[in-house]
Structure formats: structure tokens, C-alpha cells
């Protein structure tokens, strides 16, 4: 009897430890309080929104498993290689650039890309067959309602600081009066539509008369862009952004289909809320 009591006590203790910190269980997949708090910080949302986002992710994971959707290491590598190529970098330098800008290791990057590719395959199975291309009237109406979203600089006038010595370059960025023969400069005008989306995003996030973060230059060294001037874009009209608008409309339609699908899935799923974030 004593042994039986001890076993039951230990089982109860272990179960308590298993559920300690668990907030929600979605079909036997746990979401912890820590998961929710991390999502709140990452996505800048409240606890309820973060919890719903994580429940959706768990439902996606379950769907991916049930549909036996897979992504090979070759697919992940090809995606990384394509991104590196768009930025005129080799794979090694691209990994370094990601680590410098986001603090993400190559292992973390591969895991994130694999998850994105899995989700894309799942979405294609659920949504793509359910949505149609927007009509000309839809495109025009969307453009008139969202003109501000399609404005971007025409070009950036930058001074490119380049060096094989990262420390010397970082010192220059931190103290513009610092001089080192190891740091080379080159002034260029970079048209917005001629540079990679990643570089365009980096330059747009950087204030005028400021340096970007130090990033690999694709040649075994490092570089930083000093934003000297930003030329405003002229109004290009609907045709100049037609493809972007089509992508935006298709994206919204797809998300509507997916949202409805996962809302039904959530309604019918076995979801247990154990505790809420305070």
C-alpha cells in the first residue's frame, strides 16, 4: 500500500511538473506561458492575440503532419542560395550578414526557412485553388485606396565604407572623425528598383545622415552605407505597381481563406486552456 501511494504521489508530482508553466494544450501539443510571453514581445501584441497566434501555429503544425508535407534540406539550401544571390553574396557571407543584422545563427535561419516553406506548401494545398485573379476594377479600386503603401524613394545617395577589418570599420561607424587607411570609401547613387529588396529595406530603415549596421560585403570583408541623400519617388501611376497590387490582393484573399479554414479547425479542435497569462 505504501509503495502504491508513493508511486501515485510521484506520478502526480511528475504530471504537475509537466503542466507547470503550460497555458494551452492543442491536440496534445503544449503552449507554455513562456511561449506566449515571447510571442507578445516578438509580435508586439497582447496576451490574447499572442495566444491565438500560437494556437494557429500549432494547428498548422498538426495539419502539416497529417497531410505528410515535407521540406528537404536541398529545398532549404536552394532558398538560402537564392537569397544570397539576390544580395550578391556567397552562402557563408550571407550567414554572416544574417547573424550580424538579426543575431540569428545559420541553424536558426535554416529552421525558420524550413518552417516557412512547410507553411507555403500547406497554404498552397488549402488556399490557392480557392482564390481567383483580381479583375481590373478590383486592382484600380485597391490602388486608389492604398496609394500611400506603394510610395518609396526613387534612389539613395550613399557613401559606402568598405574594409577587411571589421573592428576598424565599426570604429569608423561609431566615430566618423576616426581615420584608418584600412577603411575605403566610395560614393554611389543606388536606384531603388536596381537594388535587392533586402538592401532597399536596410536603407529605408536607416535615417538620413546615419550609417547602416556593418554587414559582410560578399568579398570576405565588411561594409556600411552612410545615407547622404534620399530622392523622393515621382508618382508612377497604377501600371508601375500593378504586379505589387495583384500580389497584395491575392495575399489578402489567401489569408481570408486560410483564416476561415483555421477558424473552423480551431472550433472543432481539442483545445484546453489551462491558465491565462496575467
ABEGO torsion letter per residue (X at the ends): XAAAAAAAAAAAAAAAAAABGBABBBGGBBBBAAAAAAAAAAAGBBAAAAAAAAAAAAAAAAAAAAAGBBBBAAAAAAAAAAAAAAAGBBAAAAAAAAAAAAGBBAAAAAAAAAAAAAAAAAAAAAAAAABBBBBAAAAAAAAAAAAAAABBBABBBBBBBBBABAAAAAAAAABAABBBAABBBBBBBBBAAABBAAAAAAAAABBBGBBBBBBBAGAGBBBBBBBABBBBBBBAEAAAAAAAAAAAAAAAAAAAAAAAAAAAAAAABBBBBABBBX
